[in-house]
Amino acid sequence: MRIYLDNCCFNRPYDDQRQISVSLDAQAKLYVQDKIKAGELELVTSFVLNYENSQNPYPIRKQSIGQFINEYSSVHIGRSAREQLEPLIRDIMDTGIKVKDAAHVASATIAGCEFFLTTDKRLLKYKTKKMELLTPVEFVRRLEEQI
């Protein structure tokens, strides 16, 4: 099963854990990472994810996330896919999604992801028939339903 985690999802374990919803998302994201490490899920990444991570002002977070992406990415959508991505990005942006988020969703779409994980409430409102956008907690619930 192919999945894409956006930048806010990767950073969730570093957010303030005093809110229960943040803590649950962080635990679910770490569980998903374990499934990726075990080869039970296929991680898709993109040049947008690499760019956003490169802008992380916290060196340890940037290094940790970058290392995970480099080590466990099964499919990477690079800038070479620009021709294929641009029309899709424009279509997604026409629904009110910002350019970086649209590029994440477009990358996941052309990679054939079944699920896109994010903690961005605005992005979660975007709907497509090509894949489901879920929080990490919602995704873990889906996985447990399949057991």
N, C-alpha and C positions, 0 to 999 in steps of 0.2 A: 504494500500500500504506500503510495507516494504522498508525502506531506511537505508543506512549506511553512516555516515559522518566520514571522516577520521580526524586525528589530526590537519592537516593544516586547514581544514574546520572549526573545532571548534575554532581554534585560530584566524581566519580571522578578527573578530571584534576588536582584540587587535593590529592588524598590523597598520602601518602608513596609515592613511586614505586620505592622500593628492592625491594619484593616484585614478582617478575616477573608474578604474576597481576594485581596492581593496575595495573602498567604496561601490560600487554596490554589490560585492560579500558579503560583511559584512551585508548589509541591507537584501539581499536575504537569507542569512544564519539565521538571526534573525527571518525573516518571517517563514522560515521552522521550526525553534524552536517553534514558536507560534502554528503552525499546529500540531506539535508533542504534545505540552502541551494540546491542545484542543482534542486530540485523533483522529485527522483526518489522521495522518501518524503514522506508527509503526516504532520506532527506534530500530535498531539492533546495538549492541556494541560487543566488544571482549576484550580478555585479552591483545591484542596488543595495543588497544586504551587506556586501563587502564595503561599499562606499559609506553607508551609514555607520557601520562598525568602526571604520577608520576615523570617523568624526567623534567617537566616544572620548570624552575628556578624562576618563578614568583609565589609566594604563593597564591596571590588573584586569579590569572587566574587559577591555578591548582585547587584550592578549588571550584571555580565557575563552571568550566567544569566538575570536578568530581561529584559535587552535581547534576548537570543536568543529567549526564549519569546515576547515581545511581537512581535518582527519575523517569526518563522517559524511561529507557530502557525496551522495551517489550521482547526482545530476547537477550540473552548474550551467545556468543560463548566462552567457557572457554578452559583452557588447556586440559581438558578431551577429547576434540575433536581432539587432536593432530594426532591420527592415520588417521583420515579422512582428516585433513588439509595438512599434510606433502607432499603427492604426488601432490596435487593441487598447493601448494606453489612452489614446484620445477618446475612444468610445467609453472607457471606464470613467475618465475625467468628466465627460458630459453628464454623468450622474451626480457630480458634486464631490467626487473623490479627488484628493490632492495628488500631485504628480508622482511623488515617491511611492505613495501607497498604491497608486494605479500601476506603477512599474512593478511593484511586488506582485500584485494580483495577476498582471499580464504574464510575468515570468512563470508563475505557478501554473497558469492556464496552459501556456504553450508546452510546458514540461509534462502535462497530463496529470497533475496532482488531483487527488480525490478530496483532499482537505487542506485548508489554509488556516493556520492557527494565529490568532492575534488577541491582544487584550485591548485594542483600540475600539472603544464603543461606537464611534462614528463609522469606522470601517466595517464593523460587524453588521451594519444596516445594509450594506451592499449585497445584492443578491445576483447570483448567476446560476444557470443550469449546469455549468461545466464542473463546478465543485462547491463544497460547502465551506463557509467561513464560520469558524467556531472559536470559542475561548478554549484554552487548554483543559479546563474542567469539563466542559461539554464534550470535548473530544475523548477524554478518558472515560466518561460515562458511555459513549458509543462503543469504545473498545470493550468495556466490561459487558455490554449487552451481547456482544458476539461470542463471549465465552460460554 
